[in-house]
Amino acid sequence: MADFALYAYQEEVVQRALRGENIIIWLPTGGGKTRAAVYVAERHLETTQKAKVVVLVNKVHLVEQHYNKEFMPHLGSKYDLVAVSGVSEEKDFFGKVVQDSDVVICTAQILYNALTNKEESKHVELSDITLLIIDECHHTNKDSVYNKVMGCYVEKKLKGEGPLPQILGLTASPGTGGAKILEKAVDHVLQICANLDSAIVSTKLYAPELKEKVPRPIKTFDIVEKRPEDPFGDHLKWMMQLIHDYMNLPPDFRLRECGTQEYEADVVILEQRGVREDNRLLAQCALHLRQYNDALLINDTLRMMDAYHSLIEFYMTTTEIDGTDLFLTGLFYENEVELKRLAGIPLYENPKMFKLESTLLKQFDPSVKSRGILFSKTRKSTRCLHDWVLNNKALQKAGIKAAVLTGAGNGISYMTQSEQADTIRNFRKGALNLLISTSVAEEGLDIPECNLVVRYGLLTNEIAQQQASGRARARDSQYSVVAQKGGREVRRELINEHLEELTGKAIAKIQDMSLHEFRSKITKLQTEAVCCRKIAESRKIQRRSRNTADSINLLCRNCFKHVASGSDIKLVDGVHYVNVNPDFKRHCRFGGQVMLDRNFEDWEPGRTICCSNGGCNKDWGFEMKYKKVALLPNLAIKNFALETPDGRTTVKKWKDVTFTVEDFSFEEYCNDNFPDLFD
């Protein structure tokens, strides 16, 4: 038996799982879903022969958190536990790790790689696992890695192949999938159930206890009037109009209102069109307009000076190739002094910032222990807000000790995983009392009870809203939405409240179905999903066979110079797309050493690579040193255009190219590059 107690509502929701059924536990953020999962895991280990529990998470930092905070303290004295993520060496012999352990906590990608890898030390079969726990399981849809893992499961189930593990999903909200009416919301939740081959359970008998243990915060809309005058924003719009006039917009193309997300979508399409039509003037103007639009969005949310600095950063790295570049850079630098002057006038500062200041000051005081999270949309906005807090005398006097928390990754704007862990640790022990965060803190992270959550300049779905709201767990905590009067943020929040109710009604309707009706619907959806996957895979193969590799040319996306053939590109370890043609290096300019916050089994990063054509300097990717011998340019396809027999095109990811990329042969590379050694 488990050596720790559950609340009555937790005991209620785990009953069917304890009987070996596949279920999704639906409890709000802070309701103790993970603790309930540990309880089920321990009972499963005690009662199942050759038990093997695998816990899947969708973010790297959650691996260590679940291991250290929940599973190890309760199960570590009796069972062998191991945590595996992309940064740990155990991933390289994952099959052996699963074989030798009782409980494995890992990212979903690690398990999926193991299911598809045929190398014995790395391979895992679903039949090796007896209980599969899936955290934040509402992500089991579309092309997510969770759904790829469960796709393998469902195919085996429909074919009658087994044995298969018991499934235990955990979610605070499956959402409505964008549905606004009950029927469609039911369809969405049923699809999640089908993808997980599970019924969804929630507390019925002990809802009052759940409400008592997980109180909802007090929600307030902190509304501000629109700024009466905005000369800085008006000047940016005037400059954008000059670019509109210069680029001679195609007559069949219409740009929507500048300073909006819709305008950003328009200029992205316009840049792609410029590349396709070999119209560099159009493509470059669109790129610069996107930067100005970004500055308008920043001006609407943050300080004018933040918007000004975002343009300075962009133009410091902009190079000049032809007359278009001279016009665009000239326009900015001719107006830079005026923009800086306007950005420095306090009278025209963003009123949202003053409202945000007053919202924070209501909760923070040197004599009161407060903790809060300020959610903002982008990594850039979190850095700007952090700078604002540090330089705001009133907020410093109130004792606010703030830090940024964003997603882990590579690049200057990302945090490393160790930086992430340090920030959360300092927040937990009280060295920090305000996190300024992107959506990374909305979901899954074990963050102490907060008495203030602020959503600032955000338009998100009902799942993200519920996750953020659930971070305010302290008694009488406040959930604040700082927004402009009549703005889209308020409308979105109200819509999300309706969708949250709709999710509950959809789940209730599914729970009221007879077992026969539920299972028949689930089986139908699973059969359809398998068919759709097969059709999609067939189409992908067809797309990849549309052209031969040697009929494709790669062009620099900035200067349009031809720099490689599709046949030069090879695929390393199923992940990295590299150029093996030695002549490619004469098109490259090499920069500084790339530093990554992790080690890899067969390769290490080298220098950055950019285009050497004149003053282009377009970023292309970085070198990778493979097996300590092969120095290969590792390329990001989004930085290139493709010249195909059907015309010029662009793609975001290598999986979307219209030719087959052959696997890299290390032996061939050695023979070609070191012939004297292999005669």
PAPARO-265897 format. One record per residue (C-alpha): x, y, z. Coordinates in steps of 0.25 Angstrom, whole numbers, padded with zeros to 4 digits, always signed. Each point is the difference from the previous one (the first is absolute). Layout:
XYZ
...
END
This chain:
+0000+0000+0000
+0004+0014-0003
+0007+0007+0013
-0007+0013-0002
-0014+0005+0001
-0009+0006-0011
-0011+0010+0002
-0014-0006-0002
-0002+0006-0014
+0014-0006-0004
-0004-0014+0005
-0013+0002-0008
+0007+0003-0014
+0010-0011+0002
-0010-0012+0002
-0001-0004-0014
+0015+0001-0003
+0002-0009+0013
-0009-0010-0007
+0009+0000-0012
-0008+0008-0010
+0005+0011-0009
-0004+0014+0005
+0003+0014-0001
+0000+0008+0014
-0006+0013-0002
+0003+0009+0012
+0003+0015+0001
+0014+0006+0001
+0005-0002+0014
-0010-0012+0002
+0010-0010+0002
+0000-0008-0013
+0015-0004+0001
-0002-0005+0014
-0012-0008-0004
+0009-0006-0012
+0011-0004+0010
-0011-0007+0009
-0005-0008-0012
+0015-0003-0005
+0003-0006+0014
-0012-0008+0001
+0003-0005-0014
+0014-0004+0003
-0005-0007+0013
-0011-0008-0008
+0005-0003-0014
+0010-0010-0004
+0013+0005-0007
-0006+0014+0001
+0007+0011-0008
-0005+0015+0002
+0003+0010-0010
-0003+0015+0003
-0001+0009-0012
+0002+0015+0000
+0000+0010-0011
+0011+0010+0005
+0014-0003+0004
-0001+0007+0014
-0012-0008+0004
+0009-0013+0000
+0008+0004+0012
-0011+0007+0007
-0009-0013+0000
+0012-0008+0003
+0005+0008+0012
-0013+0006+0006
-0010-0012-0002
+0004-0013-0005
+0014-0002+0007
-0005+0005+0014
-0011-0010+0000
+0005-0012-0008
+0015+0001+0001
+0002-0008+0012
-0006-0013-0006
+0002+0002-0015
+0010+0003-0010
-0003+0014-0007
+0007+0007-0011
-0002+0014-0006
+0003+0001-0015
+0000+0012-0009
+0007+0005-0013
+0011+0006+0009
+0003-0013+0008
+0009-0011-0005
-0010-0011+0003
-0007+0003-0013
+0011-0006-0008
-0003-0014+0006
-0015+0002+0004
-0004-0014-0003
+0009-0005+0010
-0004+0010+0010
-0015-0004-0002
+0004-0014+0002
+0008+0002+0013
-0010+0010+0007
-0013-0001+0007
-0004+0015-0003
+0005+0008-0012
-0004+0015-0001
+0004+0006-0013
-0004+0010-0011
-0010-0006-0010
+0010+0002-0012
+0010-0010+0007
-0011-0011+0001
-0004+0003-0015
+0014-0001-0004
+0002-0013+0007
-0013-0006-0006
+0005+0003-0014
+0015-0003+0002
+0004-0014-0004
+0013+0000+0007
-0001-0010+0012
+0006+0009+0011
-0009+0011-0004
-0013-0007-0004
-0012-0002+0009
-0014-0007-0003
-0013+0005+0005
-0001-0014+0006
+0012+0003+0009
-0008+0010+0007
-0012-0004+0010
-0005+0014+0004
+0002+0013-0009
-0003+0013+0007
-0001+0012-0009
+0001+0014+0007
-0007+0012-0006
-0007-0010-0009
-0009+0010-0007
+0012+0001-0010
-0003-0014-0005
-0006+0006-0013
+0004+0003-0015
+0015-0002-0002
+0005+0001+0014
+0010-0010+0005
-0010-0005+0010
-0009-0003-0011
+0011-0007-0008
+0002-0009+0012
-0015-0003+0002
-0001-0002-0015
+0009-0012+0001
-0008-0005+0012
-0014+0002-0008
+0005-0007-0012
+0005-0012+0008
-0014+0000+0008
-0008+0000-0013
+0009-0012-0006
-0002-0008+0013
+0015+0000+0003
+0004+0000+0015
+0002+0001+0011
-0001+0015+0001
+0002+0009+0012
-0011+0006+0009
-0002+0015-0003
-0001+0011+0010
-0002+0014-0005
+0001+0013+0008
-0006+0013-0004
-0005+0013+0006
-0008+0002-0012
-0002-0007-0014
-0006+0013-0005
-0010+0001-0012
+0009+0000-0011
-0005+0013-0005
-0014-0004+0000
-0011+0010+0005
-0012-0010+0000
-0002-0012+0009
-0001-0010-0011
+0013+0004-0006
+0007+0001+0014
-0005-0015+0003
+0006-0004-0013
+0014+0006+0004
+0000-0006+0014
-0004-0014-0006
+0011+0001-0009
+0010+0003+0011
-0006-0013+0007
+0001-0008-0013
+0015+0005-0002
+0003-0005+0015
-0010-0012-0001
-0005+0005+0013
-0012+0004+0008
+0000+0014+0007
-0003+0000+0015
-0002+0012+0009
-0005+0001+0014
-0015-0001+0002
-0002-0003+0015
+0011+0009+0006
-0001+0012-0009
-0002+0009+0012
+0013-0005+0006
+0007+0003-0013
-0005+0014+0000
+0005+0002+0015
+0014-0006-0003
+0001+0007-0013
-0006+0014+0001
-0002+0008-0012
+0006+0014+0000
-0007+0013-0001
+0000+0005-0014
+0001+0015-0003
+0000+0007-0013
+0010+0012+0002
-0005+0008-0012
+0007+0013-0006
-0004+0010-0009
+0006+0001-0014
+0012+0010+0000
-0006+0013-0006
+0012+0003-0008
+0011-0009-0006
+0010+0008-0008
+0011-0011+0001
-0010-0010-0006
-0005+0010-0010
+0014+0002-0005
+0002-0015-0002
-0012-0001-0008
+0004+0012-0009
+0013-0007-0003
-0007-0013-0003
-0009+0007-0010
+0013+0006-0007
+0005-0015-0001
-0014-0004-0006
+0001+0011-0010
+0014-0004-0004
-0002-0015-0001
-0012+0002-0010
-0009-0010+0007
-0006-0011-0010
-0014+0005-0004
-0006-0014+0004
+0006+0001+0014
-0006+0008+0012
+0007+0003+0013
-0009+0000+0012
+0001+0011+0011
+0015+0002+0005
+0003-0003+0015
-0008-0013+0000
+0003-0015-0001
-0008+0000-0013
+0009+0010-0006
+0012-0009+0004
-0006-0012-0007
-0002+0008-0012
+0015+0005-0001
+0005-0015+0003
-0008-0004-0013
+0005+0012-0008
+0014-0004+0003
-0002-0014-0004
-0006+0005-0013
+0011+0010-0002
+0010-0012+0001
-0009-0009-0009
-0001+0011-0011
+0015+0004+0001
-0004+0013+0004
+0010+0004+0011
-0005+0014+0001
-0014-0006+0005
+0006-0010+0009
+0010+0010+0007
-0011+0010+0002
-0009-0010+0006
+0011-0004+0010
+0002+0014+0004
-0015+0003+0001
-0001-0012+0010
+0010+0006+0009
-0007+0013+0000
-0013-0007+0003
+0007-0007+0011
+0004+0013+0006
-0014+0005-0001
-0005-0012+0008
+0011+0002+0010
-0004+0015+0001
-0014-0005+0003
+0004-0009+0011
+0013+0005+0006
+0008+0013+0000
+0003+0009-0012
+0015-0002+0002
-0002-0015+0000
-0006+0001-0014
+0011+0010-0004
+0011-0010+0005
-0006-0011-0008
+0002+0007-0013
+0014+0004+0004
+0003-0014+0002
-0005-0004-0013
+0007+0011-0008
+0013-0003+0007
+0001-0013-0007
-0006+0004-0013
+0009-0001-0012
-0001+0008-0014
+0001-0008-0013
-0008+0009-0010
-0008+0013-0001
-0012-0006+0008
+0009-0002+0012
+0006+0014-0001
-0015+0006-0001
-0004-0008+0013
+0012+0002+0008
+0000+0015-0004
-0014+0002+0004
+0002-0006+0014
+0013+0008+0003
-0006+0013-0006
-0011-0001+0010
+0007-0007+0012
+0003+0013+0008
-0015+0004-0001
-0005-0014+0004
+0010+0001+0012
-0005+0014+0004
-0015-0004-0001
+0003-0013+0008
+0006+0008+0011
-0012+0009+0003
-0007-0005+0013
-0013+0007-0004
-0003-0010-0011
+0005-0013+0008
-0009-0012-0001
-0011+0001+0011
+0000-0016+0001
+0013+0001+0007
-0005+0010+0011
-0012-0010+0002
+0009-0012+0001
+0009+0008+0010
-0013+0003+0009
-0004-0015-0001
+0013-0005+0005
+0001+0011+0011
-0014-0005+0005
+0006-0013+0003
+0015+0002+0003
+0005+0007+0013
+0013-0002+0008
-0008-0004+0012
-0009-0010-0007
+0005-0013-0006
-0005-0001-0014
+0003-0008-0012
-0005+0002-0014
+0002-0004-0015
-0001+0011-0011
-0004-0007-0013
+0004+0006-0013
+0000-0005-0015
+0015+0000-0005
+0014-0002+0006
+0003+0014-0005
-0012+0006+0008
+0004-0007+0013
+0014+0006-0001
-0006+0014-0002
-0009-0002+0012
+0011-0005+0008
+0008+0013-0003
-0012+0008+0003
-0001-0006+0014
+0014+0002+0003
+0000+0014-0004
-0013+0004+0007
+0002+0006+0013
-0014-0002+0006
+0001-0015-0004
+0014-0001+0006
-0005+0007+0013
-0011-0010+0001
+0010-0011+0001
-0002-0007-0013
+0011-0009-0004
-0002-0005-0014
+0006-0009-0010
-0004-0005-0014
-0004-0014-0003
-0001-0005-0014
+0001-0013-0008
+0013-0007-0001
+0007-0001-0013
+0012+0005-0008
+0003+0014-0003
+0002+0013+0007
-0015+0003+0003
-0002-0014+0006
+0003-0005+0014
+0009-0012+0003
-0007-0011+0008
+0010+0003+0011
-0004+0014+0000
-0015-0004+0000
+0002-0009+0012
+0008+0011+0008
-0011+0010-0003
-0011-0009+0005
+0008-0005+0012
+0002+0015+0004
-0014+0003-0001
-0004-0012+0008
+0009+0004+0012
-0004+0014-0001
+0013+0007-0005
-0010+0004-0012
-0014+0004+0002
-0004+0003-0015
+0002-0008-0012
-0002+0007-0013
-0003-0012-0009
-0005-0005-0014
-0009-0012-0001
+0011-0009+0006
-0005+0003+0014
-0015-0003-0003
+0001-0015-0001
+0006-0010+0008
+0011+0007+0008
+0000-0002+0015
-0001+0015+0004
-0004+0004+0014
-0013+0006+0004
-0002+0014-0006
-0009+0010+0005
+0000+0008-0013
+0000-0004-0015
+0000+0011-0011
-0003-0003-0014
+0006+0012-0008
-0002+0002-0015
-0004-0015-0003
-0010-0006-0009
-0001-0015+0003
-0009-0012+0000
-0008-0005+0012
+0010-0010+0003
+0011+0010+0002
-0009+0009+0008
-0004-0011+0010
+0014-0004+0001
+0004+0014+0004
-0011+0002+0009
+0003-0013+0007
+0014+0006+0004
-0007+0010+0010
-0003-0011+0011
+0002+0008+0013
-0013+0004+0007
-0007+0012-0005
+0010+0001-0011
-0002+0010-0012
+0000-0003-0015
+0001+0013-0008
-0002+0003-0014
+0007+0013-0004
-0006+0005-0013
-0005+0012-0008
-0015+0003+0001
-0007-0007-0012
+0013-0007-0003
+0001-0015-0005
+0006-0005+0013
-0013+0002+0007
-0009-0006-0010
+0010-0012-0001
-0001-0002+0015
-0015+0000+0000
-0001-0009-0012
+0010-0010+0008
-0009+0001+0012
-0011-0005-0009
+0009-0011-0006
+0004-0005+0014
-0014-0002+0003
-0003-0007-0013
+0012-0009+0003
-0007-0004+0013
-0013-0003-0007
+0007-0008-0011
+0007-0009+0010
-0013-0002+0008
-0007-0004-0013
+0010-0010-0003
+0000-0005+0014
-0015-0002-0001
+0002-0009-0013
-0002-0015+0002
+0012-0009-0001
-0004-0006-0013
-0003+0014-0006
+0013+0006+0005
+0009-0012-0005
-0007-0001-0014
+0003+0015-0002
+0014-0001+0005
+0003-0012-0009
-0006+0007-0012
+0009+0012+0003
+0012-0008+0001
-0003-0008-0013
-0001+0014-0007
+0012+0005+0006
+0009-0012-0004
-0006+0002-0014
+0003+0015+0000
+0015-0003+0004
+0002-0010-0011
-0005+0010-0010
+0008+0011+0005
+0013-0009+0000
-0003-0004-0014
-0002+0015-0004
+0013+0003+0007
+0007-0011-0008
-0006+0006-0013
+0004+0014+0003
+0014-0005+0003
+0001-0007-0013
-0006+0012-0008
+0014+0004-0005
+0014-0006+0000
+0010+0006+0009
+0009+0004-0011
-0011+0008-0007
-0001+0009+0013
+0009+0012+0002
+0001+0007+0014
+0001+0016+0000
+0004+0009+0011
-0014+0006+0005
+0006+0014+0001
+0009+0002-0013
-0007-0011-0008
+0014-0006-0004
+0001-0014-0004
+0008-0007+0010
-0003-0015+0000
-0007-0012-0007
-0010-0009+0006
+0009-0011-0002
+0011+0006+0009
-0010-0002+0012
+0001-0012+0009
-0007-0004+0012
+0008-0003+0013
-0006-0010+0010
-0014+0003-0005
+0001+0015+0006
+0011+0009-0006
+0000+0005-0015
+0014+0002-0004
+0007+0005-0013
+0011-0010-0004
+0005+0007-0012
+0014+0006+0004
-0002+0011-0010
-0012+0006+0009
+0010+0006+0009
+0004+0010-0010
-0014+0006+0001
+0001+0000+0016
+0005+0010+0010
+0003-0006+0013
-0002+0007+0013
+0001-0003+0015
+0000-0013+0007
-0015-0005+0003
-0002-0004+0015
-0011-0010+0004
-0004-0004+0014
+0001-0015-0003
+0009-0010-0005
-0003-0010-0012
+0004-0014-0003
+0006+0001-0013
+0002+0015-0003
+0004+0014+0005
-0003+0014-0005
+0010+0008-0007
-0001+0014-0006
-0012+0008-0005
-0002+0001-0015
-0005+0011-0008
+0000+0004-0015
+0013+0006-0005
-0006+0007-0013
+0004+0015+0001
-0006+0006+0012
-0012-0011+0002
+0004-0007+0013
-0013-0007+0000
+0000-0011+0012
+0000-0014-0006
+0003-0009+0012
+0013-0005+0007
+0011-0011-0002
-0001-0013+0007
+0012-0009+0002
-0005-0014-0002
+0007-0012+0007
+0012+0010+0002
+0004+0000-0014
-0011+0005-0010
-0002+0015+0000
-0014+0002-0006
-0008+0012-0003
-0013-0002+0008
-0011+0008-0007
-0013+0006+0003
-0009-0001-0012
-0008+0012+0004
+0012+0009-0003
+0000-0005-0015
-0009+0001-0012
-0002-0013-0009
+0000+0001-0015
-0008-0012-0005
-0004-0004-0014
-0014+0005+0004
+0005+0014+0004
+0007+0007+0012
-0006-0003+0014
+0003+0001+0015
-0002-0010+0012
+0001+0001+0015
+0005-0014+0002
+0008-0011-0007
-0012-0009+0001
-0007+0008-0010
+0010+0000-0011
-0004-0007-0014
+0012-0009-0001
+0005-0012+0007
+0013+0003+0009
+0009-0012+0000
+0006-0005+0013
+0014+0005+0003
+0011-0011-0001
+0012+0002+0009
+0008-0010-0008
-0003+0007-0013
+0004+0013+0006
+0013-0005+0005
+0003-0007-0013
-0003+0013-0008
+0007+0010+0010
+0012-0009+0004
+0003-0009-0012
+0015-0002+0003
-0004-0007+0013
-0010-0009-0006
+0007-0005-0013
END
